[in-house]
């Protein structure tokens, strides 16, 4: 059996005898590599992954005020306004918006998903009541807020927000 002292002494003796006999330079002591050289970061340019920002590139942030981003004063003005009646022209749940055709005629009014009250997703033909709020920055167009479905369109399937389908 050999002891630990013998094992460490033998390699040192071998390397010294080799370097004396051959023309090879003595081995340099190994130094631990730096972190950057060990993962190869110095060889390639460093790029940073960024999360997509609406301000980067050609994407413009949406100017439509949702219930969450609408100012308190705009909410108060809308809630104090008159209640209008109309019919849902279209609504796309995946896009999160649709349009209402006013009962008294006029241009279609934008409807955001956050402004729909009640348990059903609006579909084409549903009768609704709503209040109106102007859309900034120019305040030229109108948006329906506090939208309530008063009569479900007959003969259509309605979906609840939780995903249950109900036939009419």
URQUI-V580059 format. One line per field, one symbol per residue. psi: psi as a letter, one per 40 degrees, with the letter a starting at -180 (. if undefined). burial: b if it has 9 or more other ideal C-beta (glycine too) atoms within 8 Angstrom, else e. Layout:
psi->???
burial->???
This chain:
psi->iiiddddddddddddddddddieiiiiihhihiiddddefdddiihihhiihheehaehhihehhiddeiiddddddddeiihiiahhdihhdddeiaihhideaiiihihideehiaeihiihehhiiiiiiihidefdiihhifhhhdhihieihihideehhhi.
burial->eeeeeebeeeeeeebeebbeeeeeeeeeeeeeeeeebeeeeeeeeeeeeeeeeeeeeeeeeeebbbbeebeeebbebbeebeebbbbbbebeeeeebbbbbbeeeeeebbbbeebbeeebbbbbebbbbbbbbbbeeeeeebbbbbbbbeebbeebebbbeeeeebeb
